Amino acid sequence: MAAHDHFRDRCLLVGAVGAGKTTLMHALNDDPDRARKTQVAEYVGACIDTPGEYAEIVAFRSRLVALSNEARLLVVLHDATRERSCFPPGFVRIFPCPAIGLVTKIDLPGADVVRATALLREAGVEGEIHPVSATLGTGMAALRQRLSSCLAGRNGENDNGNCSG
């Protein structure tokens, strides 16, 4: 994914600790750097990577809402091997930008895409949900294309965050 120069031409990655946010960000930016524990919000290319604790600890969720004002799109991740969600029902509806969901780690044993999709729906993701494996590349080409469309519009024109491109 190409770097974006505009302040709001970014996506905010939100998910539990270990959901694959940093690995996804590196894959989207063709960065071979190994994932490491994210301690603070990091801006890399068109992504804002957030610590999983921001989603898991109620007292930190306001930080996610503040960060969402710097993004055009919310990308909500759920690890397909996790049986429970860190998000309360309707969580996504508190954000001012549109959201898409990602089911990550679909290549791992015990991955359950149907369960993870249902948990993302319960969290309030009403739009698209994409199953991906950032390590194997499964679903990544389509995701890159969709994110580019959402962030800049299909014809390079800003679509005001409607993710309609």
PEKA-V494837 format. One record per backbone hydrogen bond with DSSP energy under -1.0 kcal/mol. CO is the residue of the C=O (numbers start at 1). NH is the residue of the N-H. If there is no record, write none. Layout:
co,nh
CO,NH
CO,NH
This chain:
co,nh
6,9
8,10
10,72
10,73
11,48
12,75
14,77
16,19
20,24
21,25
22,26
23,27
24,28
25,29
26,31
27,30
42,49
44,47
46,11
47,44
48,13
49,42
51,54
52,55
52,56
53,57
57,60
58,61
60,63
61,65
62,66
63,67
64,68
66,69
67,70
68,71
73,12
74,100
75,14
76,102
78,104
79,82
80,112
88,91
90,93
91,94
92,95
98,74
100,76
101,130
102,78
103,132
104,80
105,108
108,111
112,116
113,117
114,118
115,119
116,120
117,121
118,122
119,123
120,125
121,124
122,90
123,92
128,101
130,103
132,106
133,137
137,140
138,133
139,143
140,144
141,145
142,146
143,147
144,148
145,149
146,150
147,151
148,152
149,153
153,156
159,162
